[in-house]
Amino acid sequence: MPVPGNQRLPVAGAYDIDPSASTVRFDTRAMFGLVPVRGTFTISHGRITVTELAEELSVHVVMEAAGFDSGNQKRDDHVRSADYLDVARHPEIDFLSRRLERSEAEATLQGDLTVCGVTRPVAITLDTVTEDEKRITAVGTATVDRYAFGVTKAKGMTGRYLKFTLEVVANR
C-alpha cells in the first residue's frame, strides 16, 4: 500500500530489522559522471518502534561500513580504506530518526546519518509501507552528499551524490 501522509501507522510495537531480508542499494556516477556505479551496503541490525502517535515513531538502522559492495573488489577495497569510509576507525554507518513528517501526498522520515564519525541530517522519503500480522516492510529513498561527511577523495572521479533505495523488513 502506498504511504500518503494520511495512511494509518502499522500496529504499535517494537520491530527488529531482519538484516537477511533487508537491502540498502546505492546508485552514483564516477569518471566525471560518465560511468554508473551501483551496489549495496549490509545492514547489521536495527529497530523500528511504532507508537500510537506518528510523531513518536522511531527508526534506528546500523549498517556495516565494510559491507560496501559494488561488485568490483579493487574499488570496494579502496572505498573501505582511509581514503573513503575508513572502516578500521569507523566500522558502522548509523541512521537514527528524529521524526516522521506527513503531508497529504507523502511521508518523510527525518533523521541523522553518521558516516566516518560525522553526523548530518538526512530525509528518507517513504514510498511504501506494508504490514502483515508480524512484519513491516518499508521502502524509501534518500540522496546523500558524501562531501557533507568529509568524504571528499577523488573529486570529479568519484560521484559526490549517492542515491539510496532502502527496503527494510522488520519483525515483531
TIKOLKE-669476 format. One record per atom (N, C-alpha, C, O): residue number from 0; residue in one letter; atom name; x, y, z. Coordinates in steps of 0.001 Angstrom, whole numbers, plus 500000, padded with zeros to 6 digits. Layout:
# TIKOLKE-669476
NUM  a  CA  X  Y  Z
...
This chain:
# TIKOLKE-669476
0  m  N  500844  498825  500000
0  m  CA  500000  500000  500000
0  m  C  500883  501229  500000
0  m  O  501914  501242  500672
1  p  N  500507  502263  499263
1  p  CA  501317  503473  499249
1  p  C  501284  504162  500613
1  p  O  500441  503862  501458
2  v  N  502196  505068  500800
2  v  CA  502293  505745  502081
2  v  C  502007  507228  501943
2  v  O  502919  508037  502113
3  p  N  500779  507614  501644
3  p  CA  500475  509041  501737
3  p  C  500457  509431  503210
3  p  O  500387  508572  504090
4  g  N  500518  510694  503460
4  g  CA  500591  511159  504833
4  g  C  499428  510765  505699
4  g  O  499558  510755  506923
5  n  N  498293  510438  505114
5  n  CA  497138  510118  505941
5  n  C  496955  508620  506165
5  n  O  495953  508210  506752
6  q  N  497904  507789  505709
6  q  CA  497816  506342  505942
6  q  C  497989  506061  507426
6  q  O  498772  506726  508104
7  r  N  497273  505094  507918
7  r  CA  497426  504726  509317
7  r  C  498771  504061  509531
7  r  O  499343  503471  508614
8  l  N  499263  504164  510745
8  l  CA  500541  503545  511088
8  l  C  500361  502046  511275
8  l  O  499254  501584  511552
9  p  N  501443  501279  511126
9  p  CA  501362  499852  511443
9  p  C  501014  499657  512923
9  p  O  501027  500611  513702
10  v  N  500708  498433  513294
10  v  CA  500370  498097  514683
10  v  C  501506  498525  515599
10  v  O  502674  498258  515317
11  a  N  501159  499189  516700
11  a  CA  502161  499672  517648
11  a  C  502971  498513  518209
11  a  O  502454  497420  518442
12  g  N  504257  498783  518418
12  g  CA  505150  497786  518994
12  g  C  506563  497962  518485
12  g  O  506850  498845  517678
13  a  N  507441  497097  518977
13  a  CA  508845  497112  518576
13  a  C  509057  496034  517515
13  a  O  508623  494893  517673
14  y  N  509732  496417  516432
14  y  CA  510018  495518  515318
14  y  C  511530  495490  515116
14  y  O  512151  496533  514910
15  d  N  512117  494305  515174
15  d  CA  513556  494162  514936
15  d  C  513802  493982  513445
15  d  O  513152  493169  512789
16  i  N  514748  494751  512922
16  i  CA  515065  494675  511499
16  i  C  515743  493345  511197
16  i  O  516638  492907  511921
17  d  N  515304  492718  510121
17  d  CA  515858  491449  509666
17  d  C  516916  491755  508602
17  d  O  516569  492034  507454
18  p  N  518212  491706  508971
18  p  CA  519264  492050  508007
18  p  C  519259  491160  506767
18  p  O  519587  491627  505676
19  s  N  518896  489896  506915
19  s  CA  518945  488985  505767
19  s  C  517830  489261  504760
19  s  O  517943  488870  503598
20  a  N  516756  489930  505187
20  a  CA  515635  490236  504297
20  a  C  515627  491690  503846
20  a  O  514805  492073  503013
21  s  N  516524  492502  504381
21  s  CA  516559  493939  504090
21  s  C  517712  494260  503141
21  s  O  518740  493583  503136
22  t  N  517517  495314  502334
22  t  CA  518576  495733  501420
22  t  C  518741  497246  501443
22  t  O  517776  497993  501606
23  v  N  519981  497678  501277
23  v  CA  520304  499094  501095
23  v  C  521117  499154  499806
23  v  O  522273  498733  499768
24  r  N  520497  499684  498752
24  r  CA  521155  499808  497459
24  r  C  521546  501271  497226
24  r  O  520877  502184  497711
25  f  N  522623  501480  496488
25  f  CA  523014  502838  496128
25  f  C  523306  502918  494642
25  f  O  523673  501932  494003
26  d  N  523135  504121  494110
26  d  CA  523488  504458  492732
26  d  C  524270  505755  492775
26  d  O  523892  506689  493482
27  t  N  525358  505818  492024
27  t  CA  526129  507036  491890
27  t  C  526792  507006  490511
27  t  O  526533  506108  489710
28  r  N  527634  507977  490247
28  r  CA  528329  508013  488961
28  r  C  529802  508317  489238
28  r  O  530133  509023  490190
29  a  N  530671  507777  488400
29  a  CA  532111  508009  488523
29  a  C  532649  508512  487188
29  a  O  531916  508636  486208
30  m  N  533943  508796  487177
30  m  CA  534617  509261  485954
30  m  C  533897  510470  485359
30  m  O  533457  510448  484210
31  f  N  533789  511524  486170
31  f  CA  533169  512784  485757
31  f  C  531715  512596  485328
31  f  O  531223  513275  484427
32  g  N  531038  511657  485995
32  g  CA  529617  511439  485753
32  g  C  529292  510530  484588
32  g  O  528123  510373  484235
33  l  N  530294  509933  483988
33  l  CA  530069  509119  482797
33  l  C  529747  507651  483096
33  l  O  529053  506997  482318
34  v  N  530244  507140  484212
34  v  CA  530133  505712  484500
34  v  C  529192  505487  485692
34  v  O  529452  505992  486784
35  p  N  528110  504740  485490
35  p  CA  527239  504444  486626
35  p  C  527898  503418  487558
35  p  O  528543  502473  487105
36  v  N  527724  503623  488854
36  v  CA  528225  502692  489858
36  v  C  527053  502350  490763
36  v  O  526386  503232  491303
37  r  N  526815  501046  490920
37  r  CA  525718  500578  491761
37  r  C  526262  499567  492749
37  r  O  527278  498915  492508
38  g  N  525561  499453  493869
38  g  CA  525983  498464  494842
38  g  C  525083  498443  496055
38  g  O  523969  498968  496041
39  t  N  525590  497826  497101
39  t  CA  524811  497653  498328
39  t  C  525673  497895  499557
39  t  O  526903  497887  499498
40  f  N  524987  498111  500664
40  f  CA  525577  498089  501994
40  f  C  524868  496993  502778
40  f  O  523707  496683  502511
41  t  N  525561  496417  503732
41  t  CA  524996  495382  504592
41  t  C  524424  496016  505852
41  t  O  525093  496810  506512
42  i  N  523185  495665  506185
42  i  CA  522602  496100  507456
42  i  C  523054  495132  508535
42  i  O  522961  493916  508368
43  s  N  523538  495668  509633
43  s  CA  523969  494860  510771
43  s  C  522789  494546  511689
43  s  O  522536  493391  512031
44  h  N  522075  495605  512077
44  h  CA  520917  495442  512956
44  h  C  520140  496756  513010
44  h  O  520576  497777  512479
45  g  N  518997  496705  513654
45  g  CA  518209  497910  513824
45  g  C  516851  497593  514405
45  g  O  516489  496433  514602
46  r  N  516103  498656  514675
46  r  CA  514789  498501  515283
46  r  C  513878  499632  514840
46  r  O  514303  500781  514711
47  i  N  512628  499289  514611
47  i  CA  511572  500259  514343
47  i  C  510603  500169  515507
47  i  O  510126  499085  515842
48  t  N  510315  501301  516120
48  t  CA  509355  501337  517214
48  t  C  508180  502196  516779
48  t  O  508317  503396  516544
49  v  N  507026  501556  516679
49  v  CA  505806  502234  516254
49  v  C  504971  502512  517495
49  v  O  504747  501625  518318
50  t  N  504514  503752  517620
50  t  CA  503636  504147  518717
50  t  C  502305  504606  518125
50  t  O  502141  504658  516906
51  e  N  501375  504931  518988
51  e  CA  500072  505410  518524
51  e  C  500182  506763  517825
51  e  O  499367  507091  516963
52  l  N  501186  507542  518199
52  l  CA  501387  508870  517611
52  l  C  502510  508817  516575
52  l  O  503615  508371  516883
53  a  N  502236  509265  515360
53  a  CA  503233  509243  514283
53  a  C  504499  510000  514684
53  a  O  505602  509605  514305
54  e  N  504351  511077  515442
54  e  CA  505496  511905  515830
54  e  C  506486  511148  516706
54  e  O  507649  511539  516805
55  e  N  506039  510072  517341
55  e  CA  506903  509326  518255
55  e  C  507493  508069  517615
55  e  O  508223  507331  518276
56  l  N  507193  507816  516352
56  l  CA  507773  506684  515655
56  l  C  509291  506806  515663
56  l  O  509827  507901  515492
57  s  N  509980  505701  515860
57  s  CA  511436  505724  515946
57  s  C  512031  504637  515060
57  s  O  511559  503500  515051
58  v  N  513076  505001  514314
58  v  CA  513786  504052  513469
58  v  C  515275  504196  513743
58  v  O  515816  505301  513736
59  h  N  515934  503058  513986
59  h  CA  517383  503043  514167
59  h  C  517934  501912  513301
59  h  O  517551  500754  513467
60  v  N  518833  502250  512378
60  v  CA  519428  501266  511475
60  v  C  520947  501413  511541
60  v  O  521479  502520  511467
61  v  N  521635  500280  511683
61  v  CA  523098  500264  511692
61  v  C  523571  499417  510514
61  v  O  523197  498253  510371
62  m  N  524401  500029  509678
62  m  CA  524984  499328  508532
62  m  C  526465  499102  508792
62  m  O  527107  499875  509503
63  e  N  526994  498047  508217
63  e  CA  528422  497760  508312
63  e  C  529143  498518  507201
63  e  O  528871  498296  506021
64  a  N  530057  499406  507569
64  a  CA  530805  500147  506552
64  a  C  531589  499185  505658
64  a  O  531724  499426  504458
65  a  N  532106  498101  506234
65  a  CA  532853  497110  505458
65  a  C  531939  496312  504541
65  a  O  532421  495563  503692
66  g  N  530622  496461  504698
66  g  CA  529665  495774  503848
66  g  C  529424  496471  502525
66  g  O  528549  496062  501761
67  f  N  530190  497522  502237
67  f  CA  530110  498201  500938
67  f  C  530466  497205  499853
67  f  O  531516  496566  499920
68  d  N  529599  497061  498842
68  d  CA  529848  496099  497763
68  d  C  529333  496671  496446
68  d  O  528132  496871  496269
69  s  N  530259  496929  495528
69  s  CA  529887  497427  494204
69  s  C  530128  496381  493122
69  s  O  529901  496634  491939
70  g  N  530591  495205  493536
70  g  CA  530878  494156  492572
70  g  C  532258  494254  491938
70  g  O  532583  493475  491043
71  n  N  533073  495204  492393
71  n  CA  534437  495380  491889
71  n  C  535355  495378  493105
71  n  O  535429  496372  493828
72  q  N  536051  494274  493335
72  q  CA  536843  494102  494559
72  q  C  537877  495205  494768
72  q  O  538043  495688  495888
73  k  N  538569  495608  493713
73  k  CA  539584  496654  493853
73  k  C  538936  497966  494307
73  k  O  539435  498629  495217
74  r  N  537832  498330  493673
74  r  CA  537124  499556  494064
74  r  C  536590  499423  495485
74  r  O  536722  500352  496282
75  d  N  535986  498272  495813
75  d  CA  535415  498073  497143
75  d  C  536484  498205  498228
75  d  O  536254  498851  499250
76  d  N  537644  497599  498010
76  d  CA  538734  497708  498983
76  d  C  539184  499161  499144
76  d  O  539484  499605  500252
77  h  N  539230  499899  498028
77  h  CA  539633  501304  498102
77  h  C  538589  502135  498865
77  h  O  538952  502975  499688
78  v  N  537310  501906  498597
78  v  CA  536258  502650  499302
78  v  C  536284  502328  500803
78  v  O  535982  503196  501622
79  r  N  536633  501120  501162
79  r  CA  536715  500741  502590
79  r  C  537956  501318  503277
79  r  O  538020  501337  504507
80  s  N  538938  501786  502510
80  s  CA  540196  502304  503052
80  s  C  540004  503677  503699
80  s  O  538913  504246  503680
81  a  N  541092  504189  504269
81  a  CA  541073  505513  504914
81  a  C  540782  506635  503923
81  a  O  540424  507735  504345
82  d  N  540924  506393  502612
82  d  CA  540613  507416  501605
82  d  C  539121  507758  501584
82  d  O  538749  508882  501247
83  y  N  538265  506793  501942
83  y  CA  536822  506997  501863
83  y  C  536139  506686  503199
83  y  O  535989  507579  504033
84  l  N  535727  505438  503410
84  l  CA  534932  505090  504596
84  l  C  535758  504800  505838
84  l  O  535226  504832  506947
85  d  N  537035  504520  505682
85  d  CA  537931  504267  506816
85  d  C  537299  503283  507812
85  d  O  537116  503603  508986
86  v  N  536976  502097  507323
86  v  CA  536230  501128  508132
86  v  C  536999  500660  509365
86  v  O  536383  500203  510328
87  a  N  538325  500762  509359
87  a  CA  539098  500382  510544
87  a  C  538780  501304  511716
87  a  O  538713  500852  512859
88  r  N  538586  502590  511442
88  r  CA  538260  503561  512502
88  r  C  536763  503760  512679
88  r  O  536311  504103  513771
89  h  N  535980  503549  511611
89  h  CA  534540  503804  511636
89  h  C  533794  502605  511051
89  h  O  533337  502656  509910
90  p  N  533670  501536  511821
90  p  CA  533092  500298  511269
90  p  C  531590  500353  511001
90  p  O  531058  499495  510297
91  e  N  530902  501353  511553
91  e  CA  529454  501402  511390
91  e  C  528990  502718  510763
91  e  O  529590  503776  510954
92  i  N  527910  502606  510017
92  i  CA  527175  503752  509490
92  i  C  525817  503694  510176
92  i  O  525141  502666  510132
93  d  N  525416  504787  510806
93  d  CA  524262  504765  511699
93  d  C  523199  505774  511258
93  d  O  523511  506923  510943
94  f  N  521941  505329  511240
94  f  CA  520821  506237  510994
94  f  C  519885  506162  512183
94  f  O  519488  505076  512604
95  l  N  519533  507323  512725
95  l  CA  518582  507414  513831
95  l  C  517559  508493  513490
95  l  O  517904  509655  513275
96  s  N  516286  508080  513445
96  s  CA  515239  509039  513081
96  s  C  515001  510040  514201
96  s  O  515250  509757  515373
97  r  N  514513  511216  513817
97  r  CA  514094  512239  514776
97  r  C  512584  512405  514755
97  r  O  511959  512636  515790
98  r  N  512000  512287  513558
98  r  CA  510546  512456  513450
98  r  C  510058  511976  512090
98  r  O  510824  511855  511134
99  l  N  508767  511709  512037
99  l  CA  508100  511376  510786
99  l  C  507240  512569  510405
99  l  O  506387  512997  511182
100  e  N  507459  513104  509220
100  e  CA  506655  514227  508727
100  e  C  505700  513685  507674
100  e  O  506101  512957  506766
101  r  N  504441  514048  507810
101  r  CA  503452  513565  506855
101  r  C  502660  514737  506296
101  r  O  502283  515667  507009
102  s  N  502425  514654  504995
102  s  CA  501536  515595  504324
102  s  C  500496  514742  503621
102  s  O  500526  513514  503707
103  e  N  499587  515388  502935
103  e  CA  498562  514641  502204
103  e  C  499193  513724  501158
103  e  O  498682  512636  500893
104  a  N  500310  514168  500560
104  a  CA  500902  513452  499434
104  a  C  502006  512469  499808
104  a  O  502219  511493  499089
105  e  N  502729  512704  500938
105  e  CA  503882  511854  501214
105  e  C  504216  511791  502693
105  e  O  503694  512543  503516
106  a  N  505110  510861  502992
106  a  CA  505644  510726  504345
106  a  C  507166  510737  504240
106  a  O  507744  510063  503387
107  t  N  507804  511502  505111
107  t  CA  509256  511632  505106
107  t  C  509778  511397  506507
107  t  O  509316  511997  507477
108  l  N  510756  510505  506589
108  l  CA  511412  510216  507860
108  l  C  512644  511105  507957
108  l  O  513591  510951  507186
109  q  N  512629  512030  508900
109  q  CA  513756  512931  509134
109  q  C  514646  512300  510197
109  q  O  514157  511817  511218
110  g  N  515943  512306  509957
110  g  CA  516837  511710  510938
110  g  C  518261  512166  510758
110  g  O  518558  513071  509979
111  d  N  519138  511513  511502
111  d  CA  520560  511828  511467
111  d  C  521334  510610  510988
111  d  O  521143  509499  511482
112  l  N  522213  510839  510015
112  l  CA  523069  509804  509469
112  l  C  524492  510094  509929
112  l  O  524972  511222  509814
113  t  N  525164  509069  510452
113  t  CA  526549  509218  510888
113  t  C  527431  508345  510007
113  t  O  527269  507126  509949
114  v  N  528379  509003  509316
114  v  CA  529336  508342  508438
114  v  C  530715  508880  508797
114  v  O  530897  510095  508872
115  c  N  531670  508018  509015
115  c  CA  533044  508422  509353
115  c  C  533082  509360  510560
115  c  O  533909  510270  510614
116  g  N  532201  509141  511515
116  g  CA  532167  509945  512725
116  g  C  531512  511306  512572
116  g  O  531486  512085  513525
117  v  N  530984  511608  511402
117  v  CA  530323  512890  511145
117  v  C  528820  512648  511024
117  v  O  528383  511765  510287
118  t  N  528038  513435  511749
118  t  CA  526581  513287  511751
118  t  C  525948  514467  511035
118  t  O  526248  515626  511321
119  r  N  525061  514144  510094
119  r  CA  524344  515162  509328
119  r  C  522889  514732  509167
119  r  O  522584  513539  509192
120  p  N  521990  515706  509000
120  p  CA  520584  515352  508780
120  p  C  520384  514729  507402
120  p  O  521075  515062  506440
121  v  N  519431  513827  507337
121  v  CA  519049  513208  506072
121  v  C  517550  512938  506108
121  v  O  516984  512647  507162
122  a  N  516921  513037  504954
122  a  CA  515481  512781  504832
122  a  C  515273  511554  503955
122  a  O  515831  511458  502862
123  i  N  514466  510622  504442
123  i  CA  514122  509427  503672
123  i  C  512650  509547  503287
123  i  O  511774  509585  504151
124  t  N  512392  509604  501998
124  t  CA  511015  509646  501504
124  t  C  510492  508223  501461
124  t  O  511050  507367  500774
125  l  N  509423  507974  502192
125  l  CA  508841  506638  502223
125  l  C  507943  506450  501003
125  l  O  507004  507214  500780
126  d  N  508247  505430  500230
126  d  CA  507464  505132  499031
126  d  C  506292  504219  499365
126  d  O  505157  504474  498962
127  t  N  506579  503149  500107
127  t  CA  505534  502220  500527
127  t  C  505847  501673  501914
127  t  O  507006  501553  502312
128  v  N  504795  501350  502627
128  v  CA  504900  500612  503887
128  v  C  503799  499572  503857
128  v  O  502622  499900  503710
129  t  N  504189  498315  503999
129  t  CA  503204  497239  504046
129  t  C  503389  496493  505356
129  t  O  504464  496514  505955
130  e  N  502332  495841  505783
130  e  CA  502431  495086  507029
130  e  C  501545  493860  506948
130  e  O  500550  493825  506225
131  d  N  501937  492861  507711
131  d  CA  501059  491739  507962
131  d  C  501028  491572  509478
131  d  O  501381  492503  510200
132  e  N  500625  490440  509963
132  e  CA  500440  490282  511408
132  e  C  501713  490467  512221
132  e  O  501648  490910  513368
133  k  N  502869  490139  511653
133  k  CA  504090  490169  512449
133  k  C  505259  490889  511789
133  k  O  506378  490830  512300
134  r  N  505032  491562  510673
134  r  CA  506168  492155  509976
134  r  C  505772  493432  509247
134  r  O  504638  493596  508797
135  i  N  506750  494329  509146
135  i  CA  506621  495582  508389
135  i  C  507668  495540  507280
135  i  O  508803  495116  507500
136  t  N  507279  495980  506093
136  t  CA  508236  496196  505013
136  t  C  508089  497648  504576
136  t  O  507012  498081  504166
137  a  N  509186  498392  504669
137  a  CA  509182  499805  504280
137  a  C  510196  500019  503171
137  a  O  511326  499536  503245
138  v  N  509779  500754  502132
138  v  CA  510661  501090  501026
138  v  C  510746  502608  500947
138  v  O  509730  503302  500967
139  g  N  511969  503108  500858
139  g  CA  512161  504549  500793
139  g  C  513410  504910  500026
139  g  O  514221  504047  499690
140  t  N  513562  506210  499746
140  t  CA  514732  506705  499030
140  t  C  515296  507932  499721
140  t  O  514586  508678  500396
141  a  N  516595  508119  499531
141  a  CA  517281  509291  500075
141  a  C  518480  509591  499180
141  a  O  519040  508695  498548
142  t  N  518861  510853  499137
142  t  CA  520081  511254  498441
142  t  C  521037  511810  499476
142  t  O  520661  512630  500314
143  v  N  522296  511347  499406
143  v  CA  523308  511740  500386
143  v  C  524491  512364  499650
143  v  O  524965  511832  498646
144  d  N  524956  513493  500163
144  d  CA  526135  514191  499652
144  d  C  527333  513719  500473
144  d  O  527446  514068  501648
145  r  N  528215  512944  499884
145  r  CA  529339  512394  500645
145  r  C  530275  513490  501164
145  r  O  530930  513301  502188
146  y  N  530347  514624  500477
146  y  CA  531189  515719  500934
146  y  C  530747  516234  502305
146  y  O  531576  516677  503100
147  a  N  529449  516176  502579
147  a  CA  528927  516643  503872
147  a  C  529484  515835  505039
147  a  O  529452  516288  506183
148  f  N  529992  514645  504751
148  f  CA  530540  513779  505792
148  f  C  532068  513769  505769
148  f  O  532697  512951  506440
149  g  N  532658  514674  505002
149  g  CA  534110  514759  504923
149  g  C  534734  513725  504006
149  g  O  535956  513572  504000
150  v  N  533935  513015  503237
150  v  CA  534438  512001  502308
150  v  C  534599  512705  500952
150  v  O  533681  512720  500132
151  t  N  535789  513287  500736
151  t  CA  535989  514167  499589
151  t  C  537086  513695  498643
151  t  O  537446  514424  497719
152  k  N  537612  512523  498843
152  k  CA  538675  512000  497972
152  k  C  538184  511901  496523
152  k  O  537022  511578  496277
153  a  N  539055  512173  495595
153  a  CA  538841  511995  494157
153  a  C  537638  512782  493632
153  a  O  536780  512239  492937
154  k  N  537595  514061  493975
154  k  CA  536519  514912  493460
154  k  C  536518  514844  491938
154  k  O  537565  514936  491297
155  g  N  535337  514682  491379
155  g  CA  535210  514569  489931
155  g  C  535319  513140  489440
155  g  O  534553  512724  488571
156  m  N  536253  512389  489980
156  m  CA  536423  510993  489564
156  m  C  535411  510078  490246
156  m  O  535012  509056  489687
157  t  N  535005  510443  491439
157  t  CA  534057  509646  492212
157  t  C  532817  510497  492451
157  t  O  532932  511674  492793
158  g  N  531650  509924  492278
158  g  CA  530412  510682  492429
158  g  C  530260  511330  493791
158  g  O  530576  510728  494816
159  r  N  529782  512542  493793
159  r  CA  529559  513269  495041
159  r  C  528272  512823  495719
159  r  O  528230  512683  496942
160  y  N  527232  512601  494944
160  y  CA  525918  512256  495489
160  y  C  525622  510783  495281
160  y  O  525893  510223  494219
161  l  N  525067  510168  496305
161  l  CA  524635  508778  496214
161  l  C  523139  508743  496456
161  l  O  522639  509318  497422
162  k  N  522433  508062  495569
162  k  CA  521006  507860  495771
162  k  C  520828  506480  496391
162  k  O  521288  505475  495850
163  f  N  520155  506451  497532
163  f  CA  519935  505204  498250
163  f  C  518480  504774  498101
163  f  O  517564  505592  498171
164  t  N  518291  503490  497898
164  t  CA  516976  502871  497942
164  t  C  517025  501822  499041
164  t  O  517826  500888  498995
165  l  N  516163  501990  500020
165  l  CA  516163  501093  501175
165  l  C  514897  500254  501170
165  l  O  513798  500775  500981
166  e  N  515052  498975  501374
166  e  CA  513922  498090  501604
166  e  C  514207  497394  502929
166  e  O  515057  496508  503018
167  v  N  513475  497818  503951
167  v  CA  513727  497326  505308
167  v  C  512558  496459  505745
167  v  O  511396  496862  505691
168  v  N  512909  495254  506182
168  v  CA  511927  494303  506694
168  v  C  512191  494150  508191
168  v  O  513320  493898  508611
169  a  N  511138  494305  508985
169  a  CA  511283  494216  510435
169  a  C  510181  493328  511003
169  a  O  509031  493390  510567
170  n  N  510542  492506  511975
170  n  CA  509625  491541  512574
170  n  C  509317  491891  514030
170  n  O  510171  492390  514763
171  r  N  508070  491613  514427
171  r  CA  507664  491817  515823
171  r  C  508238  490740  516697
171  r  O  508009  490739  517906
